[in-house]
């Protein structure tokens, strides 16, 4: 913790390793002096979230409410959370086409993966 009580977490990357004896406060000061905050910036325009997926009936599809709830929070998700997300399936009620949802989530995972994680 810094003297102000703020917890500083520094993730070491090969390109940022200056000295093993450098304290987190020194690393933060060095990054700030070079105009870096130590945190990656999110893209100014996130990938678009589909307003609606094709629906299916009488064949397996994803529970629409679960997919919609996850899409409401996807902009703050990590690539791992997107990759690991699972939805309940429905068969006799209307659900989202599984292939369309999976393709959209794969695209989100790729785009989020191009952003270094905190």
DSSP file (Angstrom, degrees, kcal/mol; ACC not computed):
  #  RESIDUE AA STRUCTURE BP1 BP2  ACC     N-H-->O    O-->H-N    N-H-->O    O-->H-N    TCO  KAPPA ALPHA  PHI   PSI    X-CA   Y-CA   Z-CA
    1    1 A X              0   0    0      0, 0.0     6,-0.2     0, 0.0     2,-0.1   0.000 360.0 360.0 360.0 147.4    0.0    0.0    0.0
    2    2 A X    >   -     0   0    0      4,-2.5     3,-2.4     1,-0.1    22,-0.0  -0.381 360.0 -98.3 -80.5 167.2    1.1    3.5   -0.6
    3    3 A X  T 3  S+     0   0    0      1,-0.3    -1,-0.1     2,-0.1     0, 0.0   0.800 125.5  59.5 -57.5 -27.0    1.3    6.0    2.2
    4    4 A X  T 3  S-     0   0    0      2,-0.1    -1,-0.3     1,-0.0     3,-0.1   0.509 121.4-108.4 -80.2  -2.3   -2.1    7.3    1.1
    5    5 A X  S <  S+     0   0    0     -3,-2.4     2,-0.4     1,-0.3    -2,-0.1   0.529  73.1 140.1  90.4   5.8   -3.6    3.9    1.7
    6    6 A X        -     0   0    0      1,-0.0    -4,-2.5    -5,-0.0     2,-0.4  -0.712  52.2-128.7 -86.5 130.0   -4.1    3.1   -2.0
    7    7 A X        -     0   0    0     -2,-0.4     2,-0.5    -6,-0.2    -1,-0.0  -0.650  21.7-159.2 -78.2 127.8   -3.2   -0.5   -3.0
    8    8 A X        -     0   0    0     -2,-0.4     2,-0.5     2,-0.0    16,-0.1  -0.946   7.1-171.4-112.0 121.7   -0.9   -0.5   -5.9
    9    9 A X        -     0   0    0     -2,-0.5     2,-0.5    15,-0.1    -2,-0.0  -0.960   2.2-170.2-114.1 125.0   -0.8   -3.7   -8.0
   10   10 A X        -     0   0    0     -2,-0.5     2,-0.6     2,-0.0    14,-0.0  -0.964   9.4-155.3-118.1 123.2    1.9   -4.0  -10.6
   11   11 A X        -     0   0    0     -2,-0.5     2,-0.4    27,-0.2     5,-0.1  -0.868  20.7-134.1 -96.3 121.9    1.9   -6.8  -13.1
   12   12 A X        -     0   0    0     -2,-0.6     2,-0.4     3,-0.0     3,-0.0  -0.617  25.6-179.6 -80.7 127.6    5.4   -7.5  -14.4
   13   13 A X    >>  -     0   0    0     -2,-0.4     3,-1.5     1,-0.1     4,-0.9  -0.917  39.2-113.4-119.8 151.9    5.7   -7.9  -18.1
   14   14 A X  G >4 S+     0   0    0     -2,-0.4     3,-0.9     1,-0.3    -1,-0.1   0.881 117.0  51.1 -53.9 -42.0    9.0   -8.6  -19.8
   15   15 A X  G 34 S+     0   0    0      1,-0.2    -1,-0.3    -3,-0.0    -3,-0.0   0.723 113.1  46.7 -71.3 -18.3    9.1   -5.3  -21.5
   16   16 A X  G <4 S+     0   0    0     -3,-1.5     2,-0.9    -5,-0.1    -1,-0.2   0.459  80.1 113.5-100.0  -2.8    8.4   -3.4  -18.2
   17   17 A X    <<  +     0   0    0     -4,-0.9     3,-0.1    -3,-0.9    -5,-0.0  -0.591  25.5 151.6 -77.7 107.3   10.9   -5.2  -16.1
   18   18 A X        -     0   0    0     -2,-0.9     2,-0.3     1,-0.4    -1,-0.2   0.815  69.6  -8.4 -98.8 -44.8   13.6   -2.6  -15.1
   19   19 A X    >   -     0   0    0      1,-0.1     3,-1.2     3,-0.1    -1,-0.4  -0.971  48.6-139.4-157.3 137.4   14.7   -4.0  -11.8
   20   20 A X  T 3  S+     0   0    0     -2,-0.3    -1,-0.1     1,-0.2    -3,-0.0   0.727 108.0  57.1 -68.9 -19.3   13.6   -6.7   -9.5
   21   21 A X  T 3  S+     0   0    0     -3,-0.1     2,-0.3     2,-0.1    -1,-0.2   0.467  78.4 115.3 -91.2  -1.3   14.3   -4.3   -6.6
   22   22 A X    <   -     0   0    0     -3,-1.2     2,-0.1     1,-0.1    -3,-0.1  -0.526  63.5-134.3 -70.3 128.7   12.0   -1.6   -7.9
   23   23 A X     >  -     0   0    0     -2,-0.3     4,-2.4     1,-0.1     5,-0.2  -0.378  21.5-109.6 -78.5 161.6    9.1   -1.1   -5.5
   24   24 A X  H  > S+     0   0    0      1,-0.2     4,-2.6     2,-0.2     5,-0.2   0.883 121.1  53.4 -57.6 -37.6    5.5   -0.8   -6.8
   25   25 A X  H  > S+     0   0    0      2,-0.2     4,-2.5     1,-0.2    -1,-0.2   0.900 109.3  48.3 -64.9 -39.9    5.5    2.9   -5.9
   26   26 A X  H  > S+     0   0    0      2,-0.2     4,-2.7     1,-0.2    -2,-0.2   0.895 111.6  50.0 -66.2 -40.0    8.7    3.4   -8.0
   27   27 A X  H  X S+     0   0    0     -4,-2.4     4,-2.7     2,-0.2    -2,-0.2   0.932 111.7  47.8 -63.4 -45.1    7.2    1.5  -10.9
   28   28 A X  H  X S+     0   0    0     -4,-2.6     4,-2.6     1,-0.2    -2,-0.2   0.920 112.8  48.7 -62.1 -43.7    4.0    3.6  -10.8
   29   29 A X  H  X S+     0   0    0     -4,-2.5     4,-2.1     2,-0.2    -1,-0.2   0.907 111.9  49.6 -63.0 -41.3    6.0    6.9  -10.6
   30   30 A X  H  X S+     0   0    0     -4,-2.7     4,-1.1     2,-0.2    -2,-0.2   0.924 112.7  46.8 -62.9 -44.7    8.2    5.7  -13.5
   31   31 A X  H  <>S+     0   0    0     -4,-2.7     5,-3.0     1,-0.2     3,-0.4   0.910 113.0  48.6 -64.8 -41.5    5.1    4.9  -15.6
   32   32 A X  H ><5S+     0   0    0     -4,-2.6     3,-1.3     1,-0.2    -1,-0.2   0.854 106.6  56.8 -67.7 -33.4    3.4    8.1  -14.8
   33   33 A X  H 3<5S+     0   0    0     -4,-2.1    -1,-0.2     1,-0.3    -2,-0.2   0.769 107.5  48.9 -69.0 -23.4    6.5   10.1  -15.6
   34   34 A X  T 3<5S-     0   0    0     -4,-1.1    -1,-0.3    -3,-0.4    -2,-0.2   0.320 125.4-102.0 -95.9   8.0    6.5    8.6  -19.1
   35   35 A X  T < 5S+     0   0    0     -3,-1.3     2,-0.4     1,-0.3    -3,-0.2   0.590  85.3 122.6  85.3   9.7    2.8    9.4  -19.6
   36   36 A X      < -     0   0    0     -5,-3.0    -1,-0.3    -6,-0.2    -2,-0.2  -0.839  49.9-158.6-104.8 143.6    1.6    5.8  -18.9
   37   37 A X        -     0   0    0     -2,-0.4    -5,-0.2     2,-0.4    -1,-0.1   0.582  41.3-116.8 -93.2 -11.2   -0.8    5.1  -16.2
   38   38 A X  S    S+     0   0    0      1,-0.3     2,-0.4    -7,-0.2   -27,-0.2   0.371  89.7  94.0  88.0  -6.2    0.1    1.4  -15.9
   39   39 A X  S    S-     0   0    0      0, 0.0    -2,-0.4     0, 0.0    -1,-0.3  -0.963  78.9-119.0-120.1 136.2   -3.4    0.4  -17.0
   40   40 A X        -     0   0    0     -2,-0.4     2,-0.3    76,-0.2    78,-0.1  -0.440  29.5-119.8 -71.2 147.4   -4.4   -0.3  -20.5
   41   41 A X        -     0   0    0     -2,-0.1     2,-0.2     1,-0.0    75,-0.1  -0.683  21.2-123.9 -85.9 139.6   -7.0    1.9  -22.0
   42   42 A X        -     0   0    0     -2,-0.3     4,-0.0     1,-0.1    -1,-0.0  -0.505  43.0 -89.0 -73.8 151.2  -10.2    0.3  -23.2
   43   43 A X        -     0   0    0     -2,-0.2     3,-0.2     1,-0.1    -1,-0.1  -0.308  30.2-125.5 -62.8 148.2  -11.0    1.0  -26.9
   44   44 A X  S    S+     0   0    0      1,-0.2     2,-0.6    -3,-0.1    -1,-0.1   0.865 102.9  35.9 -62.8 -36.3  -13.0    4.2  -27.5
   45   45 A X  S    S-     0   0    0      3,-0.0    -1,-0.2     0, 0.0     3,-0.1  -0.918  83.6-150.6-121.7 106.0  -15.6    2.3  -29.4
   46   46 A X        -     0   0    0     -2,-0.6     3,-0.1    -3,-0.2    29,-0.0  -0.283  38.4 -83.0 -68.3 159.9  -16.3   -1.2  -28.1
   47   47 A X        -     0   0    0      1,-0.1    -1,-0.1    61,-0.1     2,-0.1  -0.316  58.5 -94.9 -60.5 147.5  -17.5   -3.8  -30.5
   48   48 A X        -     0   0    0     -3,-0.1     2,-0.5     1,-0.1    -1,-0.1  -0.366  29.8-136.6 -68.7 142.2  -21.2   -3.6  -31.2
   49   49 A X        -     0   0    0     -3,-0.1    -1,-0.1    -2,-0.1    -3,-0.0  -0.861  30.0-111.5 -94.7 126.4  -23.5   -5.8  -29.1
   50   50 A X        -     0   0    0     -2,-0.5     3,-0.2     1,-0.2    21,-0.0  -0.328  16.2-143.4 -59.1 135.9  -26.2   -7.4  -31.3
   51   51 A X  S    S-     0   0    0      1,-0.3     2,-0.3    -2,-0.0    -1,-0.2   0.848  81.1  -5.5 -67.5 -33.2  -29.6   -6.0  -30.5
   52   52 A X        -     0   0    0      3,-0.0    -1,-0.3    44,-0.0     2,-0.2  -0.967  65.6-138.8-162.4 143.1  -31.2   -9.4  -31.1
   53   53 A X        -     0   0    0     -2,-0.3     2,-0.0    -3,-0.2    48,-0.0  -0.656  41.9 -86.6 -99.2 159.7  -30.2  -12.8  -32.3
   54   54 A X        -     0   0    0     -2,-0.2    43,-3.2    43,-0.1     2,-0.3  -0.382  50.0-134.4 -60.3 144.8  -32.1  -15.1  -34.6
   55   55 A X  E     -A   96   0A   0     41,-0.3     2,-0.3     6,-0.1    41,-0.2  -0.722  16.5-160.1-106.3 156.7  -34.6  -17.2  -32.6
   56   56 A X  E     -A   95   0A   0     39,-3.0    39,-2.1    -2,-0.3     2,-0.3  -0.918   4.2-169.1-130.1 157.0  -35.3  -20.9  -32.9
   57   57 A X  S    S+     0   0    0     -2,-0.3    35,-0.2    37,-0.2    37,-0.1  -0.988  72.1  19.6-145.0 143.9  -38.3  -23.0  -31.8
   58   58 A X  S    S+     0   0    0     33,-1.3     2,-0.3    -2,-0.3    34,-0.1   0.541 114.7  71.9  69.5   8.4  -38.6  -26.8  -31.6
   59   59 A X  S    S-     0   0    0     32,-0.3    -1,-0.2    34,-0.2    31,-0.1  -0.962 101.3 -74.2-142.0 162.5  -34.8  -27.2  -31.7
   60   60 A X        +     0   0    0     -2,-0.3    38,-0.5    -3,-0.1     2,-0.3  -0.265  59.2 157.7 -63.5 133.3  -32.3  -26.4  -29.0
   61   61 A X  E     -B   90   0A   0     29,-2.3    29,-2.9    36,-0.1     2,-0.2  -0.925  42.8 -87.8-145.3 168.9  -31.5  -22.7  -28.4
   62   62 A X  E     -BC  89  96A   0     34,-2.5    34,-2.4    -2,-0.3     2,-0.3  -0.577  49.1 -97.2 -83.2 145.3  -30.1  -20.6  -25.6
   63   63 A X     >  -     0   0    0     25,-2.8     4,-1.9    -2,-0.2     3,-0.2  -0.448  34.3-145.6 -58.4 118.6  -32.4  -19.1  -22.8
   64   64 A X  H  > S+     0   0    0     30,-0.4     4,-2.7    -2,-0.3     5,-0.2   0.871  92.8  53.6 -62.6 -41.6  -33.1  -15.6  -24.1
   65   65 A X  H  > S+     0   0    0      1,-0.2     4,-2.2     2,-0.2    -1,-0.2   0.880 109.4  49.1 -64.1 -38.0  -33.2  -13.9  -20.7
   66   66 A X  H  > S+     0   0    0     -3,-0.2     4,-2.1     2,-0.2    -1,-0.2   0.912 112.4  47.1 -68.1 -42.2  -29.8  -15.3  -19.7
   67   67 A X  H  X S+     0   0    0     -4,-1.9     4,-2.5     2,-0.2    -2,-0.2   0.938 113.3  48.7 -64.0 -46.3  -28.2  -14.2  -22.9
   68   68 A X  H  X S+     0   0    0     -4,-2.7     4,-1.4     1,-0.2    -2,-0.2   0.898 110.5  51.1 -61.5 -40.9  -29.7  -10.7  -22.7
   69   69 A X  H  X S+     0   0    0     -4,-2.2     4,-0.6    -5,-0.2    -1,-0.2   0.899 111.6  47.4 -64.2 -40.5  -28.6  -10.3  -19.1
   70   70 A X  H >X S+     0   0    0     -4,-2.1     3,-1.3     1,-0.2     4,-0.6   0.905 108.2  54.8 -67.8 -39.9  -25.0  -11.3  -20.0
   71   71 A X  H >< S+     0   0    0     -4,-2.5     3,-0.5     1,-0.3     4,-0.3   0.804  99.3  62.8 -63.6 -28.3  -25.0   -8.9  -22.9
   72   72 A X  H 3< S+     0   0    0     -4,-1.4    -1,-0.3     1,-0.2    -2,-0.2   0.766 115.5  31.5 -65.7 -23.6  -25.9   -6.1  -20.6
   73   73 A X  H X< S+     0   0    0     -3,-1.3     3,-1.5    -4,-0.6     4,-0.3   0.342  88.1 103.6-113.7   4.6  -22.6   -6.6  -18.7
   74   74 A X  G X<  +     0   0    0     -4,-0.6     3,-1.3    -3,-0.5    -2,-0.1   0.774  69.0  67.9 -65.6 -27.1  -20.4   -7.8  -21.5
   75   75 A X  G 3  S+     0   0    0     -4,-0.3    -1,-0.3     1,-0.3    -2,-0.1   0.743 106.6  41.5 -66.4 -20.9  -18.5   -4.5  -21.9
   76   76 A X  G <  S+     0   0    0     -3,-1.5    -1,-0.3     2,-0.1    -2,-0.2   0.383  95.4 109.1-103.1   2.5  -17.0   -5.0  -18.5
   77   77 A X    <   -     0   0    0     -3,-1.3     2,-0.2    -4,-0.3    -3,-0.0  -0.399  64.9-127.9 -79.6 154.9  -16.3   -8.7  -19.0
   78   78 A X     >  -     0   0    0     -2,-0.1     4,-2.1     1,-0.1     5,-0.2  -0.592  28.7-108.0 -91.8 161.7  -12.8  -10.2  -19.5
   79   79 A X  H  > S+     0   0    0      1,-0.2     4,-2.6    33,-0.2     5,-0.2   0.881 122.0  54.4 -56.6 -36.5  -12.0  -12.5  -22.4
   80   80 A X  H  > S+     0   0    0      2,-0.2     4,-2.4     1,-0.2    -1,-0.2   0.900 106.6  50.3 -64.9 -40.4  -12.0  -15.5  -19.9
   81   81 A X  H  > S+     0   0    0      2,-0.2     4,-0.9     1,-0.2    -1,-0.2   0.890 112.1  47.6 -64.9 -38.9  -15.4  -14.6  -18.6
   82   82 A X  H >< S+     0   0    0     -4,-2.1     3,-0.6     1,-0.2    -2,-0.2   0.931 113.4  48.3 -65.9 -44.7  -16.8  -14.5  -22.2
   83   83 A X  H 3< S+     0   0    0     -4,-2.6    -2,-0.2     1,-0.2    -1,-0.2   0.877 115.7  43.7 -62.2 -39.3  -15.1  -17.8  -23.0
   84   84 A X  H 3< S+     0   0    0     -4,-2.4    -1,-0.2    -5,-0.2    -2,-0.2   0.550  84.1 119.9 -86.6  -8.2  -16.4  -19.5  -19.9
   85   85 A X    <<  -     0   0    0     -4,-0.9     2,-0.4    -3,-0.6    -3,-0.0  -0.339  40.7-172.8 -65.3 134.2  -20.0  -18.2  -20.0
   86   86 A X        -     0   0    0     -2,-0.1     2,-0.3     0, 0.0    -2,-0.0  -0.965   5.9-159.0-127.4 145.5  -22.6  -20.9  -20.3
   87   87 A X        -     0   0    0     -2,-0.4     2,-0.1   -20,-0.0   -23,-0.1  -0.903  24.3-109.3-121.8 150.4  -26.3  -20.5  -20.9
   88   88 A X        -     0   0    0     -2,-0.3   -25,-2.8   -25,-0.1     2,-0.3  -0.435  37.2-130.5 -69.8 152.8  -29.3  -22.8  -20.2
   89   89 A X  E     -B   62   0A   0    -27,-0.2     2,-0.3    -2,-0.1   -27,-0.2  -0.786  16.7-161.6-108.9 154.0  -30.9  -24.3  -23.2
   90   90 A X  E     +B   61   0A   0    -29,-2.9   -29,-2.3    -2,-0.3     5,-0.1  -0.915  12.2 176.0-126.6 155.1  -34.5  -24.5  -24.2
   91   91 A X  S    S+     0   0    0     -2,-0.3   -33,-1.3   -31,-0.2   -32,-0.3   0.662  78.6  36.8-126.9 -44.6  -36.2  -26.7  -26.7
   92   92 A X  S    S+     0   0    0    -35,-0.2     2,-0.3   -34,-0.1   -32,-0.0   0.534 112.6  59.5 -94.7  -6.0  -40.0  -26.2  -26.8
   93   93 A X  S    S-     0   0    0    -32,-0.1   -35,-0.2   -34,-0.1   -34,-0.2  -0.727 101.7 -78.9-113.2 169.6  -39.9  -22.5  -26.2
   94   94 A X        +     0   0    0     -2,-0.3   -30,-0.4   -37,-0.1     2,-0.3  -0.451  58.3 163.9 -67.7 135.7  -38.4  -19.7  -28.2
   95   95 A X  E     -A   56   0A   0    -39,-2.1   -39,-3.0    -2,-0.2     2,-0.2  -0.927  41.3 -85.9-144.6 168.6  -34.6  -19.3  -27.7
   96   96 A X  E     -AC  55  62A   0    -34,-2.4   -34,-2.5    -2,-0.3   -41,-0.3  -0.568  51.9 -98.4 -79.2 142.2  -31.7  -17.7  -29.4
   97   97 A X     >  -     0   0    0    -43,-3.2     4,-2.1    -2,-0.2     5,-0.2  -0.424  30.9-144.3 -58.7 123.2  -29.9  -19.6  -32.1
   98   98 A X  H  > S+     0   0    0    -38,-0.5     4,-2.7     1,-0.2     5,-0.2   0.872  95.5  52.3 -64.0 -40.2  -26.9  -21.2  -30.5
   99   99 A X  H  > S+     0   0    0      1,-0.2     4,-2.3     2,-0.2    -1,-0.2   0.896 110.1  48.6 -64.3 -40.2  -24.6  -20.8  -33.5
  100  100 A X  H  > S+     0   0    0      2,-0.2     4,-2.0     1,-0.2    -2,-0.2   0.909 114.1  45.4 -67.6 -42.0  -25.3  -17.1  -33.8
  101  101 A X  H  X S+     0   0    0     -4,-2.1     4,-2.6     2,-0.2     5,-0.2   0.937 113.6  49.5 -66.2 -46.1  -24.8  -16.4  -30.1
  102  102 A X  H  X S+     0   0    0     -4,-2.7     4,-2.4     1,-0.2    -2,-0.2   0.896 110.4  50.6 -60.9 -40.7  -21.6  -18.5  -30.0
  103  103 A X  H  X S+     0   0    0     -4,-2.3     4,-1.9    -5,-0.2    -1,-0.2   0.911 111.5  47.8 -63.9 -42.4  -20.2  -16.6  -33.1
  104  104 A X  H  X S+     0   0    0     -4,-2.0     4,-2.2     1,-0.2    -2,-0.2   0.907 112.6  48.5 -65.6 -41.5  -20.9  -13.2  -31.5
  105  105 A X  H  X S+     0   0    0     -4,-2.6     4,-2.7     2,-0.2    -2,-0.2   0.875 108.5  54.3 -67.5 -36.4  -19.3  -14.3  -28.2
  106  106 A X  H  X S+     0   0    0     -4,-2.4     4,-2.2    -5,-0.2    -1,-0.2   0.909 109.2  48.7 -61.0 -41.4  -16.2  -15.6  -30.1
  107  107 A X  H  X S+     0   0    0     -4,-1.9     4,-2.4     2,-0.2    -2,-0.2   0.914 111.4  49.2 -64.7 -43.3  -15.9  -12.2  -31.8
  108  108 A X  H  X S+     0   0    0     -4,-2.2     4,-3.1     1,-0.2     5,-0.3   0.922 109.7  52.0 -61.6 -43.9  -16.2  -10.4  -28.5
  109  109 A X  H  X S+     0   0    0     -4,-2.7     4,-2.3     1,-0.2    -1,-0.2   0.917 110.3  48.5 -60.3 -43.6  -13.6  -12.7  -26.9
  110  110 A X  H  X S+     0   0    0     -4,-2.2     4,-0.9     2,-0.2    -1,-0.2   0.928 114.5  45.1 -61.8 -45.6  -11.1  -11.9  -29.8
  111  111 A X  H >< S+     0   0    0     -4,-2.4     3,-0.6     1,-0.2    -2,-0.2   0.914 115.7  45.7 -67.2 -42.3  -11.7   -8.2  -29.5
  112  112 A X  H >< S+     0   0    0     -4,-3.1     3,-1.5     1,-0.2    -1,-0.2   0.846 107.4  60.2 -68.4 -31.8  -11.4   -8.1  -25.7
  113  113 A X  H 3< S+     0   0    0     -4,-2.3    -1,-0.2    -5,-0.3    -2,-0.2   0.718  94.5  62.8 -67.9 -21.2   -8.3  -10.4  -26.0
  114  114 A X  T << S+     0   0    0     -4,-0.9     2,-0.5    -3,-0.6    -1,-0.3   0.544  91.9  78.4 -80.4  -5.6   -6.5   -7.8  -28.0
  115  115 A X  S <  S-     0   0    0     -3,-1.5   -73,-0.1    -4,-0.2   -75,-0.0  -0.907  92.4-117.8-102.0 124.0   -6.8   -5.4  -25.0
  116  116 A X        -     0   0    0     -2,-0.5   -76,-0.2   -75,-0.1     2,-0.1  -0.368  33.8-119.0 -59.7 137.4   -4.2   -6.2  -22.2
  117  117 A X              0   0    0      1,-0.1    -1,-0.1    -4,-0.1   -77,-0.1  -0.439 360.0 360.0 -77.8 152.9   -6.0   -7.2  -19.0
  118  118 A X              0   0    0     -2,-0.1    -1,-0.1   -79,-0.1  -107,-0.1   0.484 360.0 360.0 -64.5 360.0   -5.6   -5.1  -15.8
